[in-house]
Amino acid sequence: MTSERVQNLLNDIEITISNIHNFVGINQREKSYLAQYLAVYICGTYEECIKNTITLWAQTKCSPEIVSFIDKYLYEHFRNPDSDRVIELLQKFNSGWADEIQKMSKIIKDALDSIVLNKNHIAHGQKSEITLNDIDKWYPRSKQIILKIDQLLLEDSL
């Protein structure tokens, strides 16, 4: 992991998941609410990780004006980082980066898509059946996309 900020954000997710698993005496409804919270939290954190990684890359390759443009563009236009949106965004910078994410296994991309889909259901008042077991399964898989983006953009840049 090259980006210290991204590493810290991922560590925070893992600490939060661990803390939630250490709760005692919570019922199924409370577990469901906690899983929903985690979906929203993870999705937002992934969005921040991707933005941060691209901005860090731009800082090593571009003028301050271009970095400012990229940062503002990402803030205004990049939301709900499912695998298709991630690939589409990376394609705007480098088709090779997009291809590398596209080549990742379906199970990894589906895990990211499931987190984002559930976050959207929750955010728009729709029913979500997400469980803590789903989070335990999807988070480590989906995190591989964030790690891959860090590797692709930053390993040789910093």
N, C-alpha and C positions, 0 to 999 in steps of 0.2 A: 504494500500500500504506500503510495507516494504522498498523497494529500493527507496532512495531519488533521485538517478540519474534517475531512470525510471519515477518516479513521475514528475520530472522536464522536462523530454523529452515529456511526454504526455501533460503537461501543455503548453509547447511550441507549440505543434500541435494545441491545442485548441485556444491559443491566435492567431496563424496564421490564422486559419479558421475564427475566429471572425473578425480579421482585414480585411480579404478579403471580408467578408460580409458587411463591412462598407465602401467599395469603392463606390463612386458615379459616375454615368455617364459612366459606362463601358458597352460595347456592348456584344452581345452573343458570338462573337468570342473570345473576351478577357476573358469572363467568362469560356469558354471552355479551354483556355490556363491555366487559374488559377486552374481549376479542374485537369488538367493534371499534373501541378506542384504539387498539393497537393497529388495526387496518388503516385508520385515518392517520395516525402518528407515523407509521412506517411509510405510507404513501407520500406524505408531506416531507418527510426526511429524505426519501429517495430523490424527490424533486430538487431539494436543496443540494444534495450530494452531486447530482448531475450538473446543475448550474455552477456549483463551485468548481468542479473539475474542468468544465469548459472554460470558465473565466480564468482559472490558473493557467491552462494551456495557452489561452489568448495572451496573457501577460508575458509569456516567454516568446511569443511569435509576432505580436502585433503592436502597433503604435497605441498610445494611451487613448486616442480618439476611437479607434476600432474596438479596443477593450470596453470602453464606455458604451459603445453601440451594442456590442454583443451582450453585455450585462443588462442593459435596458430591454433589449429584444427578449432575452430569456425571461426576465421578470414579467413582461407584459404578455408573452405568447406561449410559454412552456408550462403546461399544467397536465395533471393526470398522466404520469409517465408510464403508460403501458408499453409493451414491447414495440408495437407499431409506431407510436409517437417517438420513442427513443430512437428507433431506426431512422425514422423520417428526419428527426433533428440532426443526428450524426451525419446523414447523407448530405445535408446542407454544407457541412464542413469537409468531409472526406468520405468518399464512397467505400473505401477500404474499411474504415471504422464501422460503418453501417453493415457491411458484409460480415464482419467478424461477429457482430451481435446477432445478425440473421442466422449465422451458422450454429449458434448455441442451441443446445437441445431444447426440444419442445417442452419438456417438463420444467425447465428453468424459465422459459418465456411464459408458460402457462401460470407458473407460480406468481410472477410479477403481475400478469394480467388479472389474476384472481384477487390479489390484494387491491389493485386499482378499481376493479369492478365493484367489489364490496364497499370500498370507500365511497364510490359514487352512489351506490344504493343508499348507504347511510346518510350521506350529505343531502340527498334529495328525498328523504322520507320514505324510501322504499324498504321493503323487508330484506333483511340480511340474516342468513342462517350460519354465519361464520362462527367458528369455535376456536378455543385456544389450541386445540389439536391442529386445526387448519393453519394457524399462525406458526406453530412449531414446525410444520412441514414446509410451508411456503416461504417463510423468512430466509432460512439458510439457502434455499434454492435461488430465490429472487436476488439475494445479495450478490450472487455470482455475476450478475449483469453490472452492478455498481463497481465491483472489483475489476471486471474486464474493461470498463470504460476508463477507470483510473490507469490501468496498465497501458491501454492503447494510447491515451493522450499524454500521459505524464512520465512514463518510465524513461524515455529518452529525452524529455524536454527539460526536466529540472536537474 
